Amino acid sequence: MSLDYQNRLEQLQQYLKEQNFSIALIASPANVFYFTGFDSDPHERFMALVWDGQTAEFKLFVPALDKEIAENDSFVEKIIPISDEADPFSILKNNVGTDIKSIGLEMKETSMFKHRNLNAAFPEVSYDDIQPFINKLRLKKSRQEVTYLQEAVDIIEKVLEEGMKKVKTGMTEVDLTAELEYLMKKFGAEGPSFSPIVLSGEKSALPHGVPDDRKFQNGDFLLIDFGVKTKHGYCSDTTRTFVIGEPSEKQKEMYHIVLEANQAGINAVQSGKPLKTFDLAARDVIDKSGYGDYFNNRVGHGLGIDVHEEPSIHANNEQLAEEGVFFTIEPGIYIPGYGGVRIEDEVFINEKGEAEVLTSFPRDLQVL
């Protein structure tokens, strides 16, 4: 199964022509991958997919050490390698037309260093942001992309099922994290899509806490938020919360409120509705339960090549949901010094405009 790079490049080129750019640079590794199929982190080196307005040609500039991989993987056939000792901005200038007046680039991706060097290579040019257009393209996932996203979900759920068998009192958060990362590779992932969040006891109240040497104890919440990146380049992001030993009545109450909120958020999903509707539906459940002060983040975010991408599912987002949008629903309750619960699922708005939930790992409270 291959993705439609030709169509993506044609849409990008049409936009760049309409905007009258002399050249355009796509430098974000995720966006380079989206348009070419070449997936690489250049680290400090220069890498960019470049459109030349005079020739209407795309060229992929890559570090010389990635030349062979780029030639194998990239849909764009014109590959220009840059050796470590060379000046990439001189090479860029020598490989595009003259009389460069306007440059399209991703503003968030463009550092002051890169901006200064572009100015030196192309004096007196104007710049404009092409990121909103790219975000709009990436916002809507094709059925092929959903197949790759489902693959990422399937792997992480196998990891979770197998990993939970290893949990026991006295084990540390980092011990379990290491086990989970090993299982990711074992079950075919390229690696984690982000650093796994494995938090126990009172630490589970930290939405983005970091695993450490805290040992699991009876009565602990165990919150696990993690995902994988597959060899096809797509990510998963799933959270489940468990209790080690017998749960207290308060733990059961918190869990069931979050579960109800999660389901309310999913039930609200439909194309044509403002995205904020999904957040408010979940938030309303938690507010009415009296725990509203303990849920202070958005209910979800887009997911795809990046683990966080458009759209942002928050209470003020008036943007209308569309078919093809893919995102998480992840309400939570986080009580400082006590603990927290989060339940996170992945949702696709399908061709009927309805919610299609890709995650299938049980959501009922599980006692380890």
N, C-alpha and C positions, 0 to 999 in steps of 0.2 A: 504494500500500500504506500503510495507516494503522495505528497501534498502538492497543491497546485501553485508552484512557485511562479510559473509563467503568468498566471492571472494576477497574482499579487504584484509582480513587477510591472505589469501593464497598468494596473490601477495607480501604482506609485508614480510611474512615468507620466501618465495623463495629468495627475495633480501637479507634478513639478513643472510640466510645460505650461499649464494654466497659470501658475504663479510666476512664470518668467524667470526662473532661477537660471543662473549661468551654470552652476554646478550644485550638487547636493551631496552631503556626507551623512551616511548612516553608520554610526560608530558603536552604538550599544551592541554588545555581543548577542543579546537576545534578539534584537531587531535584525542584525546580520543573519542570524540563524533563521529567523522567520522568512526572510526574503530569498535566502540562498540554500539553506540546508547545511551550511557549514557552521559547526558548533565549536567555538573555541574561546577560551579566556586568554587574551593577549598579555595580561598583567600590565606592565608599564609600557609595553611596546605599542606601536601604532597599528591599528587595524580599522579599515572602513570600507563599506560598499559605497562607491562613488558613481554618481550619475553625471555625465557630461552633456550639457544642454546643446552644445554645438553638433555633436555626433549622435545624440540620443542613445548613447551606449552606457551600459553598466560595466564597471571594472571593480574587482575585489582586490584591495591592497592588504596584504597579510605579512606577518613576520616571516622571514625566509625559512625559519625552522618549521613553519606550518605549510609550506608550499605544496608538498606532496599530498597531505591530507586534504587541503583545499581543492586541489585538482581532482581528487577522488570524490569529494562530497558536495562541492558547490554546483548549483544549477547554473550560476553565472560562470561562463567558461574563461573569460579574460582575467587571469590571475597575475598580479604584479607583486613579486616578493620584495621585501625590504630587509636588507641585512642589518645586523645590530650596529655596525659602525656608520651606517648611512644616515643622512638627514631626511626623514620621511616627508617633510614639507616641501623640500626641493624636488623629491621624486614625484610627489603629488602634482606640483606645479608643472613639471615636465611632461606629465601624462594627461593633461587636460588642455582644452583650448585656451586661446589668449583672450584678452579683453574681458576678464572676469569681473562682473559688476555686482552680482548678488549671489549669496551662498545660503542654501538651506541646510540647517543642521538641527540636531536635538539639543535644545538649550540646556536641559538638565544634565546631559552627558558631556557637555563641553566645559572643560576646566579653563581657568584663566591662562594656564600654560599653553593649552591648545589654541585658545583665542588669540593670544599674543603671537604665536607662530603663524597662524593663518593670516593675521594682519600683515606680518612681515613678508609673507609669500604673495599675498594679494592685497596690495595697498588700496585704500579708498573703496572697499566693497561694503555693501550692506548685508545684514544677516537677518534671517527670519526663522522662526521655529517650525519645524515640520513634525515635531512629536505629536501634537494633537491629531493630525491626520493619520499617523501610524497607529496611535492608540485606538482610533476609530476602526481601522481595519482589523486590528488584533482583537477588538472587543467581541466580535461575533465569531464563534467557533464553528467550523464545519463539522459534519458528521465524522469525517476522518480524524479530525483533531480530538473529538470526543472519544473515539476508539483508543487513541493513545493516552488520554486522560484516564479512561477506565482501566487501562493496563496499569497505570501508576497507582490507582486506588486498589486494585486487586493485589498488587505486591504488598502494599503497606498493611492491608488487612491480614494477609498471611503472616506478616512479621508480627503483628499485634497478637494474633491468635497463638502463635508459637512462643512469642516472648513472654506472654502472661503465665505460661506454664513454669517459667523460671523464677517467678517472684516468690520471695520468702522473707520472713522477718530477719533482720540483721544484714540483709543485702543493702548496698548503698545505691544512691541515685546514679552515680557514675558507672557502677558495675552493670546496672540494667541498661544504661545508655549504650555501653560497649557491646552488650549482647544484641541489642536491637540493631545497631549499625552493622554488626557481623551478619545478622539475618537478612538485612537489606541486600547485601552483596550476594549472599547465598541464594536468594530468591530471584536474582536477575536484575537488580537495580544498578544504575551507574553509581549511585550513592545517595545520601540524604539530600532533600531539596532545601533544607536549612538545618541548623544545629538542633537536634532533638531536645525538646523540653520535657524533662522527666522530674516531677516535683512531688514530694510527699509531705504529709502532715500540714503544719501551718504554712509551709512554703508553697503549697498549692494555691494560695491566695495571691501569688505573684503571677500575673498573666504571662509575662515573658521572663520568668525566673530562669536561673542557670543551675543545672544539676551539680551537686557537690558530694561530699562524703557523708551526708546525713543518712543514717540507717533507717530502714523501714521498721515501723513498730505496729503492733496491733492497734486498731482504731484509726489508723492513718487514712486520709484520702490519698490516692495515687493518681495524679493527673499526667497523662501522656499526650503530648501534642507533637506530631512529627509527620514526615512525608518523604517520598523518594522522588528522584529524577530518573526517568527511564532512559534506555539507550536511544529512544526515539525523541528525547529532548523535552518531554512534558512532565509536569510536577503533580504530586498529590500533597494534601494537607488535611490531616484528620486528627480529631481529639476525642479521647474517651477518658472518663474518670471512674476509678474503681475505689473500693474500700478494702483495706487489709484487715481481716478479722471481722468481728460483728459490728455493723454500723449502728450509730446512735440514732435516736428519733430525729434529732436536728439534722444529721447527715442525710437521712432518708428524705426529710422535708425539702432540704436544699436541692437534693438531686432531682426529685420529682417536679419541683418548680422549674428547674432548668430544662428538664426533658419536655415539659409542657410548652415552655417558651420556644424551644427548638422546633417542636412540631407546629406551633402557631406560625412561626416564621416561614417554614416550608409550605404550610397550607395557604399562606398569603401570596405565594409566588405565582405570577401570571403575567404574560406579556401585556403591554399597554398600561400597566399600573406604574405610578412613580416608584422608584427603587426604595424610597424612604418607607413605603408601606410595609416592606418585609421586616425592616428594623423595628418599626413601631409596633407591629403585631407581636413580635417576640418580647419587646421591652414592656409592653402593656401587661403581660402576664407577670413579669418580675416586679413591676411597679405595684400592681394590685396585691401581690403577696406580702408587701412590706419590705422587700429587699432591694428596692430601686436604687438606693444609695450605694449598693455594692456591685452595680453593673454600670461601669463608666466608660465603656469603649463601644465602637460600632459593632453591628451584628455580623458583618461579613465583608469579604473582599473578593475581587476577581482572581482567577487562577488560570494558568496555562503554561506557557514557556517559562514565565517567572512565577514564583510562589505568591507574590503580591503584584497584581496588575489591575487594570480597570475592569469593572467599576468598583467604587467604594459604596458599600451598603450601609449608609448612616441616616440618621433621623432627619437630616436637612436636604438630602439629595432628591431634587425634583425630577431628575432625568427619568424618562420613561423606559421601563424594561422592554427588551426586544427578544424575539426568537434568536437563539444562538448565543445568548449571554450565559456565562459560566461563572459560578461564584460559590463561596462558602456561606453557611448559616451557622453561627457559633456563639449563641448567648452564653452568659456565665454569671455566677455569683461568687464574689471574692471578698471574704471577711478577714481583714488583717489580723494576724496573730492566731487565727483559728484554722482557716483552710478555704479552698475554693473548688468549684465544680464548673467544668466547661464540657459541652457536647457539640462537636463540630461535624457537619456533613457537607458534602459537595453536591451542588444542584445545577442542572442544565435546563434552560428554557427551550424545550424542543420545538419541532416543526408545527405542533398544534398550539404552541403558546403556553404549554403547561409545564409544571415542574417535573423533571426527571431526576430522581435522586440516584447518584452513582454509588454512594457508600451503602454497605449492607451489614457492617459489623453491628451486632446487637446493641441497642441503646438502653435496654433495661439495666438497672443497677446490678453490677456483678461484684460478688464478694470473693476475694482472693485468699 
